[in-house]
Amino acid sequence: MKAQATAIGFSAILMWSLLALFTAASGAVPPFQLSAICFTIGGLIGLVFLIRDPKRWQAFRQPWPVWALGIGGLFGYHFLYFTALRNAPAVEAGLIAYLWPLLIVVGSAMLPGERLGWHHLAGCAAGLAGTVLIISRQGIAFEGSYLFGYAMALLCAFTWSAYSLLSRRFGVVPTDVVTGFCLATAALSLICHLGLEETVWPQTTLQWLAVVGLGLMPVGGAFYVWDYGVKHGDIQVLGASSYAAPLLSTLILIAAGFGELTWRIGIACLLITGGAALAAKDLIVRKRPASTA
């Protein structure tokens, strides 16, 4: 059961690996407008299941802390991430924001019934090192003038890791409630768009397909399977394995002709896959019961 839930959660990481490709293909749609569209599509995914089984609407009867956590996690993460990109270079901001897998692994030690082992930390550190190789292809230069942007990126990392960890404490809350989180995030994103951006619609069929793809998978459907995974699966393995997203994203861009395979990508592949395997050691290698004399 735990391994199956972990696999379901990992499917979110596979979806997030499509984020860069779909975003690049979506044209010049502003980030908050794109977020509003995608989360509306994500909310419609859940509504389909709720309409088919009206009993599942009961999932919306949750205390306010659940709603605060869900909306704060989904909208808060994206708001802070977009703010960071507006106030700091994308490479440095992205690298800081992608500290969240490490924060999940370290923070999991505070969850009931979880034990943090050396292999979790080592695997996560290897994944972080691989991610640094991927993101810093053109070098990294942290500058004091972008301090606000860096702070927003760090707060972004803490927001998503806190959302993932605290979701585990609300493990009895059905994943159907993510529907409400998505629709609320769409509404808040629309408000930010109207106040901060000029509306730019996709211009071609390909761009519209990319936007729909974002809503169905990385900026929509992925949050349902991630919620189920962190609540019922191995959250430490999921945290360490999350570093596979930038690697897979880069490989997909290369396959699509937007990049080329280099030695940095090869080493990053070894670090990230090896780190994920090390973190998942307890799931891969099961202890044999002691034999009786």
C-alpha positions in Angstrom: 0.0 0.0 0.0 2.7 2.4 1.0 4.8 1.6 -2.1 1.8 2.0 -4.4 1.0 5.4 -2.8 4.6 6.4 -3.3 4.4 5.4 -7.0 1.2 7.5 -7.4 3.0 10.5 -5.8 6.0 10.0 -8.1 3.7 10.4 -11.1 3.4 14.1 -10.0 7.1 14.4 -10.4 6.8 12.9 -13.9 4.1 15.5 -14.7 6.2 18.4 -13.4 9.0 17.3 -15.7 6.7 18.5 -18.6 6.4 22.0 -17.0 9.3 23.6 -18.9 8.3 22.2 -22.3 4.6 23.1 -22.0 5.4 26.6 -20.6 7.9 27.3 -23.5 5.2 26.2 -26.0 2.4 28.2 -24.4 3.6 31.5 -25.9 3.7 34.9 -24.0 0.8 34.3 -21.6 1.7 36.2 -18.4 2.4 33.9 -15.4 -0.7 34.8 -13.2 -3.0 34.6 -16.2 -1.5 31.2 -17.1 -1.9 30.1 -13.5 -5.5 31.1 -13.4 -6.3 29.2 -16.6 -4.3 26.1 -15.6 -5.8 25.9 -12.1 -9.3 26.3 -13.5 -8.6 23.3 -15.7 -7.1 21.5 -12.7 -10.3 22.2 -10.7 -12.5 20.9 -13.5 -10.6 17.6 -13.3 -11.9 17.1 -9.7 -15.3 18.4 -10.5 -15.8 15.7 -13.1 -15.4 13.0 -10.3 -17.5 15.0 -7.8 -20.4 15.3 -10.3 -20.2 11.6 -11.1 -20.4 10.7 -7.4 -22.3 13.4 -5.4 -21.3 11.8 -2.1 -17.7 12.9 -2.7 -18.8 16.6 -2.2 -18.6 15.8 1.5 -14.9 16.2 1.2 -15.4 20.0 1.1 -16.7 19.9 4.7 -13.3 20.6 6.3 -12.2 22.9 9.1 -10.6 26.2 8.1 -7.0 25.0 8.8 -7.3 22.5 6.0 -8.4 25.2 3.6 -5.8 27.6 4.8 -3.1 24.9 4.2 -4.3 23.9 0.8 -4.9 27.3 -0.7 -1.8 28.8 1.0 0.3 25.9 -0.3 -0.9 26.0 -3.9 -1.5 29.7 -4.4 1.3 30.8 -1.9 3.9 28.7 -3.7 3.1 30.1 -7.1 2.7 33.7 -5.9 6.1 33.6 -4.2 7.7 31.8 -7.2 6.5 34.4 -9.7 7.5 37.2 -7.4 11.0 35.7 -7.0 11.3 35.5 -10.8 10.3 39.2 -11.1 12.9 40.3 -8.6 15.9 38.0 -9.2 17.6 36.1 -12.1 15.7 32.9 -13.0 18.7 30.6 -12.5 19.5 31.7 -8.9 15.8 32.1 -8.0 15.0 28.7 -9.4 17.9 27.0 -7.6 16.9 28.5 -4.2 13.2 27.6 -4.8 14.2 24.0 -5.5 15.5 23.5 -2.0 12.0 22.3 -1.1 12.8 18.5 -1.7 15.7 18.8 0.8 13.4 20.6 3.3 10.8 17.9 2.9 13.3 15.1 3.7 14.8 17.0 6.7 11.4 18.1 8.0 10.0 14.6 7.7 11.9 13.7 10.9 9.3 15.7 12.8 6.4 13.7 11.5 4.9 10.9 13.7 6.1 7.5 12.8 8.9 8.7 10.5 12.6 8.0 10.9 15.2 10.0 9.1 18.2 7.9 8.0 21.6 8.8 6.6 20.6 7.4 3.2 17.7 9.9 3.0 20.0 12.8 3.6 22.7 11.5 1.3 20.3 10.7 -1.5 18.7 14.1 -1.2 22.2 15.8 -1.2 23.2 13.9 -4.4 19.9 15.0 -6.0 20.6 18.7 -5.0 24.1 18.4 -6.5 22.7 17.1 -9.7 20.2 19.9 -9.9 22.9 22.5 -9.4 24.7 21.0 -12.4 21.6 21.3 -14.5 20.4 24.7 -13.5 23.8 26.4 -13.4 24.9 25.7 -16.9 25.7 29.4 -17.5 27.1 29.9 -14.0 25.7 31.2 -10.8 26.2 34.7 -9.4 24.3 35.8 -6.3 24.1 39.6 -6.1 23.0 41.7 -3.2 20.7 43.8 -5.4 18.5 40.8 -5.8 18.2 40.0 -2.1 14.4 40.5 -2.1 14.0 38.0 -5.0 16.2 35.5 -3.3 14.2 35.8 -0.1 10.9 35.2 -2.0 12.5 32.1 -3.6 13.5 30.8 -0.2 10.1 31.5 1.2 8.7 29.7 -1.8 10.8 26.6 -0.9 9.6 26.7 2.7 6.0 27.1 1.6 5.8 24.0 -0.6 7.8 21.8 1.8 5.5 23.0 4.7 2.4 22.3 2.6 3.7 18.8 1.7 4.7 17.9 5.3 1.6 19.3 7.0 -0.6 17.5 4.4 0.6 14.3 6.0 -0.9 15.5 9.3 -4.2 15.8 7.6 -4.0 12.3 6.1 -7.6 11.5 6.7 -8.7 14.4 4.5 -9.8 13.0 1.1 -7.9 14.1 -1.9 -11.1 15.4 -3.5 -10.6 18.6 -1.5 -7.8 19.5 -3.8 -10.5 20.4 -6.3 -11.4 23.3 -4.0 -7.8 24.3 -3.6 -7.3 24.5 -7.3 -10.4 26.6 -7.9 -9.6 29.0 -5.1 -6.0 29.3 -6.4 -7.4 30.0 -9.9 -9.6 32.8 -8.5 -6.7 34.4 -6.5 -4.4 34.1 -9.6 -7.1 35.9 -11.7 -7.2 38.8 -9.1 -3.4 39.1 -9.3 -3.4 39.0 -13.1 -6.0 41.7 -13.3 -4.0 43.9 -10.9 -0.5 43.2 -12.1 -0.5 42.1 -15.7 -1.8 42.8 -19.2 -3.9 40.0 -20.7 -2.2 38.0 -23.5 -4.1 35.0 -25.0 -2.4 32.1 -26.7 -2.2 32.8 -30.5 -2.0 29.4 -32.0 -3.6 26.0 -31.6 -0.3 24.6 -30.4 -0.1 27.2 -27.7 -3.6 26.5 -26.5 -2.8 22.7 -26.5 0.3 23.5 -24.3 -1.9 25.6 -21.9 -4.4 22.8 -21.6 -1.6 20.3 -21.2 -0.3 22.4 -18.3 -3.7 22.3 -16.6 -4.2 18.6 -17.1 -0.8 17.6 -15.8 2.0 19.8 -14.2 -0.2 22.7 -13.1 -3.4 20.8 -12.2 -3.6 17.1 -12.2 -0.2 16.7 -10.5 -1.5 18.2 -7.3 -4.1 15.4 -6.8 -1.6 12.6 -7.0 1.0 14.5 -5.0 -1.6 15.0 -2.2 -2.3 11.3 -2.2 1.4 10.4 -2.3 2.5 12.6 0.6 -0.4 11.5 2.8 -0.1 7.7 2.2 3.3 7.1 0.7 6.9 7.4 1.7 7.3 11.2 1.9 11.1 10.9 2.3 11.5 9.0 -0.9 9.2 11.4 -2.7 11.2 14.3 -1.4 14.5 13.0 -2.6 13.0 11.7 -5.9 11.6 15.2 -6.6 15.0 16.2 -7.9 14.3 13.9 -10.9 11.9 16.6 -12.2 14.5 19.1 -13.4 16.6 16.3 -14.9 13.6 14.7 -16.8 12.6 18.2 -17.8 16.0 18.9 -19.3 16.1 15.5 -21.1 12.6 16.2 -22.6 13.7 19.6 -23.8 16.8 17.9 -25.4 14.6 15.3 -27.1 12.3 18.1 -28.4 15.3 19.9 -29.9 15.6 22.7 -27.4 19.0 21.6 -26.0 21.9 19.2 -26.3 23.2 16.4 -24.2 26.4 17.4 -22.3 28.7 15.9 -19.7 27.0 18.0 -17.1 23.7 16.4 -17.9 25.2 12.9 -17.8 26.8 13.5 -14.3 23.5 15.0 -13.1 21.7 12.0 -14.3 23.9 9.7 -12.3 23.7 11.9 -9.2 19.9 12.3 -9.2 19.0 8.7 -10.1 21.6 7.3 -7.7 20.4 9.6 -5.0 16.8 8.7 -5.5 17.7 5.0 -5.4 19.7 5.5 -2.2 16.9 7.4 -0.5 14.5 4.6 -1.5 16.8 1.9 -0.2 14.2 0.7 2.4 11.6 0.3 -0.3 13.9 -1.4 -2.8 15.7 -3.8 -0.4 13.2 -5.2 2.1 14.7 -6.7 5.3 14.3 -10.4 5.5 12.7 -11.8 8.6 15.2 -13.4 11.0 15.3 -17.2 10.6 14.4 -19.3 13.6 16.7 -22.1 14.7 
